Amino acid sequence: LEGKIVALLRMKAVEKSRLLTGMLVVPECRGTGVGQALLTHCENTVFNNGDYCFAFNHLEAYYSQHGFK
């Protein structure tokens, strides 16, 4: 998978904030920590206090672990 895109995160501008509208990890990389690494990277370099996420119920705990409330 070297040099391949294995995960992505999508955000949409909403007034002065941004909404996390989706995240995808390719099936063969799920469960390997790729999604967690992507969110950690975004926490450190992309996200700001005005960003938010409306998560599906089954994903709320996952996003909560990464600072979304």
C-alpha positions as CSV (number, residue, x, y, z in Angstrom):
1,L,0.0,0.0,0.0
2,E,3.0,2.2,-0.1
3,G,2.2,5.5,-1.9
4,K,-1.6,4.7,-1.9
5,I,-4.4,6.7,-0.3
6,V,-5.8,4.4,2.4
7,A,-7.9,6.9,4.4
8,L,-9.5,10.3,4.0
9,L,-11.5,12.8,6.0
10,R,-14.0,15.2,4.6
11,M,-15.0,18.5,6.1
12,K,-17.5,21.2,5.0
13,A,-17.3,24.9,5.9
14,V,-20.4,26.0,7.8
15,E,-20.3,29.8,8.6
16,K,-17.2,30.3,10.7
17,S,-16.9,26.6,11.6
18,R,-16.3,23.3,9.8
19,L,-18.3,20.1,10.0
20,L,-16.6,16.8,9.8
21,T,-18.9,15.1,7.3
22,G,-17.2,11.8,6.7
23,M,-14.2,9.6,7.2
24,L,-13.2,6.5,5.2
25,V,-10.5,3.9,5.7
26,V,-10.1,1.3,2.9
27,P,-11.3,-2.1,4.1
28,E,-7.9,-3.8,4.1
29,C,-6.6,-1.1,6.5
30,R,-9.5,-1.1,9.0
31,G,-8.5,-2.1,12.5
32,T,-4.9,-1.2,11.9
33,G,-4.9,2.2,13.6
34,V,-4.9,4.2,10.3
35,G,-8.2,6.0,11.2
36,Q,-6.9,6.8,14.6
37,A,-3.7,8.1,13.2
38,L,-5.6,10.3,10.7
39,L,-7.7,11.8,13.4
40,T,-4.7,12.4,15.7
41,H,-2.9,14.1,12.9
42,C,-5.9,16.3,12.2
43,E,-6.3,17.1,15.9
44,N,-2.7,18.4,15.9
45,T,-2.7,20.2,12.6
46,V,-6.1,20.8,11.2
47,F,-9.0,21.0,13.7
48,N,-9.8,24.1,15.7
49,N,-12.2,24.8,18.5
50,G,-15.0,25.7,16.1
51,D,-15.0,22.4,14.3
52,Y,-17.7,19.8,15.0
53,C,-19.1,16.4,14.0
54,F,-22.6,14.9,14.0
55,A,-21.7,11.2,14.3
56,F,-24.0,8.2,13.8
57,N,-24.9,6.7,17.2
58,H,-22.5,3.7,16.7
59,L,-19.6,6.1,16.0
60,E,-20.1,8.6,18.9
61,A,-17.6,6.9,21.3
62,Y,-15.0,6.7,18.5
63,Y,-15.2,10.5,17.8
64,S,-15.4,11.3,21.5
65,Q,-12.1,9.7,22.0
66,H,-10.7,12.3,19.7
67,G,-12.0,15.3,21.4
68,F,-15.4,15.7,19.7
69,K,-18.3,16.2,22.2
